[in-house]
Amino acid sequence: MKRKTPPGRTPRVRSLGHGRKLRRSLARGGTGPARALNTTLGGWDGVRITPMFGRWGYFVGERLFACFPLRDKDRDLWIRLGADDQARALRESGVRPHRRFGRQGWIELLVETEADVPGALRWLRRAWRLAAHDATPEASS
């Protein structure tokens, strides 16, 4: 049985209300190690940080070079490196190939606390340089 709308009122349409509000942690740029990463990487030339699929995505142009979880309980940083850098990184303890995209140069490492961020920045800087080089117009021609 259809509900009748009183005269002069528009019927309510579901899912066209006010959307979910921005979570406070997103508005602040993350918490804990995510905030430290976002603050540092946000200062690098050409880096754009955007939440995507439950992670902070770090881009240079359209090129994704790293991502870190939005949720506080997840701590696996994904970084895309060149083949030589990936091989070097995998020789270090705590670094492993990405479970699905290891063949494409992706690695995973745990960033448990803000004290772990400086160690991750070494590999992030290399990934950023590679992404910046790939994003330049003369690199694609």
Backbone as a printed PyTorch tensor [residue, N CA C, xyz], in Angstrom:
tensor([[[  0.8350,  -1.1680,   0.0000],
         [  0.0000,   0.0000,   0.0000],
         [  0.8850,   1.2380,   0.0000]],

        [[  0.6410,   2.1420,  -0.9450],
         [  1.4340,   3.3440,  -1.0800],
         [  0.9640,   4.4070,  -0.1070]],

        [[  1.9200,   5.0930,   0.4700],
         [  1.6090,   6.1800,   1.3750],
         [  1.3030,   7.4290,   0.5710]],

        [[  0.2820,   8.1390,   0.9300],
         [ -0.0690,   9.3630,   0.2140],
         [  0.6600,  10.5440,   0.8250]],

        [[  1.1360,  11.4280,  -0.0490],
         [  1.7980,  12.6410,   0.4060],
         [  0.7500,  13.7360,   0.5570]],

        [[  0.7710,  14.4340,   1.6910],
         [ -0.1920,  15.5180,   1.8630],
         [ -0.0300,  16.5750,   0.7690]],

        [[ -1.1110,  17.2400,   0.3740],
         [ -1.0130,  18.2630,  -0.6680],
         [ -0.0540,  19.3750,  -0.2510]],

        [[  0.7330,  19.8510,  -1.2130],
         [  1.6820,  20.9300,  -0.9550],
         [  3.0410,  20.4710,  -0.4520]],

        [[  3.2290,  19.1920,  -0.2300],
         [  4.5210,  18.6760,   0.2410],
         [  5.1280,  17.7720,  -0.8100]],

        [[  6.4000,  17.8030,  -0.9040],
         [  7.1040,  16.9230,  -1.8360],
         [  7.3590,  15.5940,  -1.1540]],

        [[  7.2230,  14.5070,  -1.8970],
         [  7.5020,  13.2050,  -1.2830],
         [  8.9830,  13.0770,  -0.9340]],

        [[  9.2660,  12.3860,   0.1420],
         [ 10.6530,  12.1690,   0.5640],
         [ 11.2680,  11.0840,  -0.3070]],

        [[ 12.4290,  11.3730,  -0.8200],
         [ 13.1600,  10.3960,  -1.6120],
         [ 14.3280,   9.9100,  -0.7720]],

        [[ 14.4510,   8.6120,  -0.6420],
         [ 15.5330,   8.0620,   0.1740],
         [ 16.8870,   8.2930,  -0.4920]],

        [[ 17.8730,   8.4110,   0.3450],
         [ 19.2800,   8.5660,  -0.0300],
         [ 19.5760,   9.8760,  -0.7420]],

        [[ 18.7430,  10.8580,  -0.5930],
         [ 19.0510,  12.1790,  -1.1200],
         [ 19.0990,  13.2100,  -0.0010]],

        [[ 19.3820,  12.7570,   1.1920],
         [ 19.4560,  13.6620,   2.3270],
         [ 20.8520,  14.2350,   2.4670]],

        [[ 21.1510,  14.6410,   3.6590],
         [ 22.4880,  15.1470,   3.9430],
         [ 23.4420,  13.9700,   3.9680]],

        [[ 24.5320,  14.0730,   3.2720],
         [ 25.5100,  12.9950,   3.2470],
         [ 26.2200,  12.8580,   4.5770]],

        [[ 26.9740,  11.8020,   4.7060],
         [ 27.7370,  11.5820,   5.9310],
         [ 28.7510,  12.7050,   6.0910]],

        [[ 28.9040,  13.1780,   7.2900],
         [ 29.8420,  14.2590,   7.5460],
         [ 31.2650,  13.7410,   7.4500]],

        [[ 32.1520,  14.6440,   7.1400],
         [ 33.5680,  14.3190,   7.0640],
         [ 34.0560,  13.9050,   8.4520]],

        [[ 34.6950,  12.7590,   8.5190],
         [ 35.2080,  12.3000,   9.8060],
         [ 36.2900,  13.2550,  10.3000]],

        [[ 36.3350,  13.4360,  11.6020],
         [ 37.3020,  14.3800,  12.1660],
         [ 38.7340,  14.0200,  11.8310]],

        [[ 39.0660,  12.7250,  11.8210],
         [ 40.4490,  12.3450,  11.5210],
         [ 40.8210,  12.7170,  10.0880]],

        [[ 39.8640,  12.6540,   9.1580],
         [ 40.1410,  13.0720,   7.7830],
         [ 40.3570,  14.5770,   7.7300]],

        [[ 39.5340,  15.3110,   8.4400],
         [ 39.6520,  16.7620,   8.4370],
         [ 40.9880,  17.2140,   9.0200]],

        [[ 41.5140,  16.4690,   9.9960],
         [ 42.7870,  16.8240,  10.6150],
         [ 43.9800,  16.2940,   9.8290]],

        [[ 43.7580,  15.5140,   8.8120],
         [ 44.8720,  14.9440,   8.0570],
         [ 45.3680,  13.6470,   8.6350]],

        [[ 44.5270,  12.9490,   9.3810],
         [ 44.9010,  11.6720,   9.9610],
         [ 45.3540,  11.8090,  11.3960]],

        [[ 45.6780,  10.6740,  11.9880],
         [ 46.1670,  10.6510,  13.3620],
         [ 47.3920,   9.7500,  13.4190]],

        [[ 48.2260,   9.9620,  14.4000],
         [ 49.4090,   9.1260,  14.6130],
         [ 50.3610,   9.1590,  13.4360]],

        [[ 50.8470,   7.9780,  13.0050],
         [ 51.8080,   7.9400,  11.9070],
         [ 51.2290,   8.4940,  10.6020]],

        [[ 49.9220,   8.3340,  10.3970],
         [ 49.3080,   8.8590,   9.1680],
         [ 49.4360,  10.3730,   9.1210]],

        [[ 49.2350,  11.0150,  10.2330],
         [ 49.3640,  12.4730,  10.2740],
         [ 50.8010,  12.8940,   9.9890]],

        [[ 51.7670,  12.1740,  10.5690],
         [ 53.1800,  12.4930,  10.3310],
         [ 53.5340,  12.2990,   8.8560]],

        [[ 53.0610,  11.2060,   8.2550],
         [ 53.3090,  10.9750,   6.8280],
         [ 52.6550,  12.0590,   5.9750]],

        [[ 51.4000,  12.3790,   6.2780],
         [ 50.6820,  13.3740,   5.4880],
         [ 51.3240,  14.7550,   5.5940]],

        [[ 51.7900,  15.1050,   6.7760],
         [ 52.4490,  16.4000,   6.9650],
         [ 53.7380,  16.4710,   6.1590]],

        [[ 54.5390,  15.4230,   6.2280],
         [ 55.8150,  15.4040,   5.5170],
         [ 55.6150,  15.3440,   4.0060]],

        [[ 54.8360,  14.3700,   3.5390],
         [ 54.6570,  14.2030,   2.1070],
         [ 53.8910,  15.3710,   1.4870]],

        [[ 53.0180,  15.9900,   2.2540],
         [ 52.2810,  17.1480,   1.7520],
         [ 53.1850,  18.3240,   1.4270]],

        [[ 54.3690,  18.3600,   2.0210],
         [ 55.3300,  19.4170,   1.7420],
         [ 56.2130,  19.1490,   0.5270]],

        [[ 56.1580,  17.9500,  -0.0140],
         [ 56.9840,  17.6160,  -1.1720],
         [ 56.3620,  18.1820,  -2.4420]],

        [[ 57.1880,  18.5110,  -3.3890],
         [ 56.7620,  19.1450,  -4.6300],
         [ 55.8540,  18.2300,  -5.4580]],

        [[ 54.6680,  18.7140,  -5.7800],
         [ 53.7490,  18.0060,  -6.6640],
         [ 52.9470,  16.8890,  -6.0290]],

        [[ 53.0630,  16.6720,  -4.7170],
         [ 52.3520,  15.5640,  -4.0670],
         [ 50.9230,  15.9900,  -3.7400]],

        [[ 49.9890,  15.1350,  -4.1230],
         [ 48.5750,  15.3120,  -3.7960],
         [ 48.1700,  14.1270,  -2.9350]],

        [[ 47.5110,  14.4140,  -1.8120],
         [ 47.0880,  13.3680,  -0.8760],
         [ 45.5700,  13.3380,  -0.8710]],

        [[ 45.0090,  12.1590,  -1.0970],
         [ 43.5550,  12.0360,  -1.1180],
         [ 43.1300,  10.7090,  -0.5040]],

        [[ 42.0430,  10.6990,   0.2800],
         [ 41.5480,   9.4190,   0.7870],
         [ 40.8830,   8.6290,  -0.3330]],

        [[ 41.2260,   7.3580,  -0.4300],
         [ 40.6500,   6.5000,  -1.4650],
         [ 40.6330,   5.0620,  -0.9870]],

        [[ 39.4990,   4.4160,  -1.1010],
         [ 39.3720,   2.9960,  -0.7710],
         [ 39.9070,   2.6530,   0.6170]],

        [[ 39.6710,   3.4980,   1.5920],
         [ 40.1050,   3.2290,   2.9550],
         [ 41.5680,   3.4940,   3.2180]],

        [[ 42.2220,   4.2100,   2.3220],
         [ 43.6450,   4.5320,   2.4710],
         [ 43.8960,   5.9690,   2.0630]],

        [[ 44.9860,   6.5200,   2.5700],
         [ 45.4670,   7.7900,   2.0600],
         [ 46.2540,   7.4610,   0.8080]],

        [[ 45.9020,   8.0570,  -0.3160],
         [ 46.6380,   7.8510,  -1.5570],
         [ 47.5890,   9.0080,  -1.7890]],

        [[ 48.8320,   8.7060,  -2.0990],
         [ 49.8600,   9.7190,  -2.3490],
         [ 50.1690,   9.7110,  -3.8400]],

        [[ 49.8970,  10.8230,  -4.4990],
         [ 50.0180,  10.9320,  -5.9510],
         [ 51.0070,  12.0180,  -6.3430]],

        [[ 51.6400,  11.8180,  -7.4920],
         [ 52.3250,  12.8830,  -8.2220],
         [ 51.6330,  12.8980,  -9.5690]],

        [[ 50.9330,  13.9810,  -9.8650],
         [ 50.0920,  13.9950, -11.0620],
         [ 49.0200,  12.9280, -10.8970]],

        [[ 48.9250,  12.0550, -11.8750],
         [ 47.9610,  10.9550, -11.8070],
         [ 48.5920,   9.6530, -11.3240]],

        [[ 49.8590,   9.7060, -10.9820],
         [ 50.6170,   8.5060, -10.6190],
         [ 50.5900,   8.2610,  -9.1090]],

        [[ 50.0190,   7.1390,  -8.6980],
         [ 50.0000,   6.7240,  -7.2970],
         [ 51.3600,   6.1150,  -6.9570]],

        [[ 52.0120,   6.6480,  -5.9040],
         [ 53.3120,   6.0800,  -5.5460],
         [ 53.3260,   5.4590,  -4.1480]],

        [[ 52.2950,   5.6900,  -3.3420],
         [ 52.2300,   5.0650,  -2.0220],
         [ 50.8210,   5.2190,  -1.4600]],

        [[ 50.5050,   4.4060,  -0.4580],
         [ 49.2460,   4.5810,   0.2620],
         [ 49.3730,   3.9850,   1.6680]],

        [[ 48.5980,   4.5980,   2.5900],
         [ 48.6350,   4.2260,   3.9980],
         [ 47.2050,   4.1720,   4.5120]],

        [[ 46.8710,   3.2200,   5.3890],
         [ 45.4820,   3.0580,   5.8450],
         [ 44.9330,   4.2700,   6.5990]],

        [[ 43.6460,   4.4980,   6.4250],
         [ 42.9470,   5.5390,   7.1880],
         [ 42.6890,   5.0850,   8.6200]],

        [[ 42.4060,   3.7880,   8.8000],
         [ 42.0700,   3.2610,  10.1280],
         [ 43.3040,   3.1800,  11.0040]],

        [[ 43.1340,   3.5310,  12.2680],
         [ 44.2620,   3.5170,  13.2010],
         [ 44.8230,   2.1300,  13.4580]],

        [[ 43.9940,   1.0980,  13.3490],
         [ 44.4910,  -0.2420,  13.6860],
         [ 45.3030,  -0.8800,  12.5590]],

        [[ 45.2050,  -0.3690,  11.3430],
         [ 46.0110,  -0.8790,  10.2310],
         [ 47.2600,  -0.0190,  10.0790]],

        [[ 48.3960,  -0.6430,   9.7930],
         [ 49.6690,   0.0850,   9.7530],
         [ 50.5670,  -0.2880,   8.5810]],

        [[ 50.0330,  -0.9100,   7.5350],
         [ 50.8830,  -1.3580,   6.4360],
         [ 50.9630,  -0.2880,   5.3480]],

        [[ 52.1500,   0.2690,   5.1860],
         [ 52.4290,   1.2740,   4.1740],
         [ 52.8050,   0.5650,   2.8870]],

        [[ 52.1380,   0.9380,   1.7900],
         [ 52.4450,   0.3690,   0.4780],
         [ 53.2120,   1.4130,  -0.3190]],

        [[ 54.3100,   0.9920,  -0.9320],
         [ 55.1630,   1.9060,  -1.7000],
         [ 55.4980,   1.2520,  -3.0320]],

        [[ 55.4070,   2.0480,  -4.1150],
         [ 55.7640,   1.5400,  -5.4400],
         [ 57.1570,   2.0280,  -5.8140]],

        [[ 58.0540,   1.0840,  -6.0330],
         [ 59.4480,   1.3860,  -6.3470],
         [ 59.8240,   0.8430,  -7.7200]],

        [[ 60.9630,   1.2810,  -8.2070],
         [ 61.5360,   0.6880,  -9.4030],
         [ 62.0990,  -0.6820,  -9.0560]],

        [[ 62.4400,  -1.4620, -10.0660],
         [ 62.8940,  -2.8420,  -9.8440],
         [ 64.1470,  -2.9170,  -8.9610]],

        [[ 65.1360,  -2.0480,  -9.2080],
         [ 66.3710,  -2.0790,  -8.4160],
         [ 66.1140,  -1.6910,  -6.9590]],

        [[ 65.3370,  -0.6310,  -6.7710],
         [ 65.0250,  -0.1950,  -5.4110],
         [ 64.1730,  -1.2250,  -4.6770]],

        [[ 63.2660,  -1.8730,  -5.3820],
         [ 62.4520,  -2.8980,  -4.7500],
         [ 63.3350,  -4.0420,  -4.2490]],

        [[ 64.2860,  -4.4700,  -5.0720],
         [ 65.1920,  -5.5540,  -4.6740],
         [ 66.0050,  -5.1470,  -3.4440]],

        [[ 66.4890,  -3.8850,  -3.4120],
         [ 67.2340,  -3.3930,  -2.2510],
         [ 66.3600,  -3.3660,  -1.0020]],

        [[ 65.1420,  -2.8800,  -1.1520],
         [ 64.2340,  -2.7700,  -0.0060],
         [ 63.8950,  -4.1410,   0.5600]],

        [[ 63.6920,  -5.1150,  -0.3020],
         [ 63.2990,  -6.4500,   0.1500],
         [ 64.4040,  -7.1570,   0.9350]],

        [[ 65.6320,  -6.6770,   0.8170],
         [ 66.7300,  -7.2510,   1.6020],
         [ 66.7180,  -6.7590,   3.0470]],

        [[ 65.9450,  -5.7100,   3.3320],
         [ 65.8590,  -5.1810,   4.6980],
         [ 64.8110,  -5.9500,   5.4940]],

        [[ 65.0240,  -6.0270,   6.7980],
         [ 64.0360,  -6.7090,   7.6380],
         [ 62.7820,  -5.8420,   7.7560]],

        [[ 61.6450,  -6.4910,   7.8060],
         [ 60.3810,  -5.7790,   7.9350],
         [ 59.7550,  -5.3330,   6.6300]],

        [[ 60.4630,  -5.5230,   5.5350],
         [ 59.9390,  -5.1520,   4.2190],
         [ 59.5970,  -6.4330,   3.4800]],

        [[ 58.4250,  -6.4640,   2.8800],
         [ 58.0020,  -7.6470,   2.1260],
         [ 57.3580,  -7.1930,   0.8240]],

        [[ 57.3130,  -8.0760,  -0.1640],
         [ 56.6210,  -7.7070,  -1.4010],
         [ 55.1270,  -7.5730,  -1.1330]],

        [[ 54.4860,  -6.6920,  -1.8480],
         [ 53.0440,  -6.5340,  -1.7060],
         [ 52.3810,  -7.8450,  -2.0800]],

        [[ 51.3420,  -8.2240,  -1.3510],
         [ 50.7270,  -9.5480,  -1.5530],
         [ 50.0900,  -9.7130,  -2.9220]],

        [[ 49.6230,  -8.6320,  -3.5540],
         [ 49.0000,  -8.7570,  -4.8760],
         [ 49.7900,  -8.0710,  -5.9880]],

        [[ 50.5020,  -6.9970,  -5.6460],
         [ 51.1450,  -6.1930,  -6.6870],
         [ 52.6680,  -6.1730,  -6.5700]],

        [[ 53.2310,  -7.2050,  -5.9800],
         [ 54.6780,  -7.2950,  -5.8170],
         [ 55.4240,  -7.2780,  -7.1390]],

        [[ 54.8460,  -7.8600,  -8.1620],
         [ 55.5160,  -7.9080,  -9.4720],
         [ 55.5140,  -6.5590, -10.1760]],

        [[ 54.6940,  -5.6410,  -9.6970],
         [ 54.6290,  -4.3040, -10.2950],
         [ 55.4690,  -3.3000,  -9.5050]],

        [[ 56.3100,  -3.7940,  -8.5950],
         [ 57.2200,  -2.9290,  -7.8570],
         [ 56.7340,  -2.5040,  -6.4790]],

        [[ 55.5840,  -2.9810,  -6.0420],
         [ 55.0360,  -2.5640,  -4.7570],
         [ 55.6380,  -3.3710,  -3.6150]],

        [[ 55.9160,  -2.6800,  -2.5190],
         [ 56.3710,  -3.3140,  -1.2780],
         [ 55.4390,  -2.9010,  -0.1450]],

        [[ 55.5050,  -3.6420,   0.9510],
         [ 54.7580,  -3.3130,   2.1670],
         [ 55.7500,  -3.2320,   3.3180]],

        [[ 55.5520,  -2.2490,   4.1840],
         [ 56.2970,  -2.2050,   5.4290],
         [ 55.4070,  -1.6420,   6.5150]],

        [[ 55.6440,  -2.0690,   7.7300],
         [ 54.8210,  -1.6410,   8.8540],
         [ 55.3350,  -0.3250,   9.4030]],

        [[ 54.4150,   0.5950,   9.6300],
         [ 54.7120,   1.8620,  10.2780],
         [ 53.8170,   1.9060,  11.5140]],

        [[ 54.3410,   1.4010,  12.6240],
         [ 53.5640,   1.2510,  13.8510],
         [ 53.4060,   2.5710,  14.6050]],

        [[ 54.4820,   3.3560,  14.6720],
         [ 54.4600,   4.6020,  15.4290],
         [ 55.0900,   5.7130,  14.5980]],

        [[ 55.0150,   6.9190,  15.1210],
         [ 55.6310,   8.0480,  14.4260],
         [ 57.1490,   7.9030,  14.3600]],

        [[ 57.7370,   7.1260,  15.2530],
         [ 59.1790,   6.8830,  15.2350],
         [ 59.5960,   6.0590,  14.0130]],

        [[ 58.6570,   5.3170,  13.4070],
         [ 58.9530,   4.5110,  12.2230],
         [ 58.9000,   5.3210,  10.9310]],

        [[ 58.3580,   6.5250,  10.9900],
         [ 58.1700,   7.3350,   9.7770],
         [ 59.4930,   7.6930,   9.1040]],

        [[ 60.5350,   8.1540,   9.8290],
         [ 61.7960,   8.4990,   9.1420],
         [ 62.3890,   7.3440,   8.3360]],

        [[ 62.2870,   6.1160,   8.8280],
         [ 62.7860,   4.9620,   8.0690],
         [ 61.9970,   4.7290,   6.7990]],

        [[ 60.6960,   4.9640,   6.8500],
         [ 59.8500,   4.7950,   5.6660],
         [ 60.0890,   5.9030,   4.6510]],

        [[ 60.4710,   7.0810,   5.1280],
         [ 60.6660,   8.2200,   4.2150],
         [ 61.7810,   7.9730,   3.2040]],

        [[ 62.7410,   7.1700,   3.5670],
         [ 63.8350,   6.8420,   2.6270],
         [ 63.2700,   6.1860,   1.3630]],

        [[ 62.3660,   5.2150,   1.5450],
         [ 61.7820,   4.5250,   0.3960],
         [ 60.7090,   5.3800,  -0.2690]],

        [[ 59.9910,   6.1530,   0.5230],
         [ 58.9820,   7.0480,  -0.0480],
         [ 59.6210,   8.1020,  -0.9530]],

        [[ 60.7860,   8.6030,  -0.5580],
         [ 61.4830,   9.6010,  -1.3780],
         [ 61.8710,   9.0050,  -2.7350]],

        [[ 62.3160,   7.7630,  -2.7310],
         [ 62.6800,   7.1120,  -3.9940],
         [ 61.4480,   6.8840,  -4.8680]],

        [[ 60.3430,   6.4760,  -4.2380],
         [ 59.0950,   6.2640,  -4.9870],
         [ 58.5780,   7.5820,  -5.5490]],

        [[ 58.6820,   8.6530,  -4.7800],
         [ 58.2450,   9.9780,  -5.2180],
         [ 59.0690,  10.4520,  -6.4200]],

        [[ 60.3930,  10.2600,  -6.3530],
         [ 61.2530,  10.6530,  -7.4870],
         [ 60.8760,   9.8910,  -8.7540]],

        [[ 60.6400,   8.5890,  -8.6170],
         [ 60.2470,   7.7780,  -9.7690],
         [ 58.9140,   8.2530, -10.3400]],

        [[ 57.9370,   8.4970,  -9.4630],
         [ 56.6170,   8.9550,  -9.9110],
         [ 56.7030,  10.3400, -10.5470]],

        [[ 57.5340,  11.2250,  -9.9700],
         [ 57.6890,  12.5690, -10.5230],
         [ 58.3490,  12.4990, -11.8980]],

        [[ 59.3140,  11.6090, -12.0440],
         [ 59.9850,  11.4410, -13.3460],
         [ 58.9900,  10.9050, -14.3790]],

        [[ 58.1540,   9.9400, -13.9820],
         [ 57.1720,   9.3550, -14.8950],
         [ 56.0530,  10.3380, -15.2440]],

        [[ 55.8090,  11.3160, -14.3650],
         [ 54.7300,  12.2760, -14.5850],
         [ 55.1340,  13.4360, -15.4880]],

        [[ 56.4350,  13.6060, -15.7290],
         [ 56.8700,  14.7160, -16.5790],
         [ 56.5240,  14.4210, -18.0320]],

        [[ 56.1450,  15.4540, -18.8060],
         [ 55.7320,  15.2410, -20.2020],
         [ 56.7890,  14.6030, -21.0890]],

        [[ 58.0790,  14.9890, -20.8970],
         [ 59.1110,  14.4080, -21.7600],
         [ 59.3670,  12.9410, -21.4530]],

        [[ 58.9960,  12.4710, -20.2500],
         [ 59.1820,  11.0520, -19.9010],
         [ 58.1940,  10.1740, -20.6400]],

        [[ 57.0320,  10.7180, -20.9680],
         [ 56.0130,   9.8850, -21.6250],
         [ 56.1510,   9.8660, -23.1350]],

        [[ 56.9850,  10.7290, -23.6960],
         [ 57.1370,  10.7300, -25.1620],
         [ 58.3080,   9.9240, -25.6430]]])
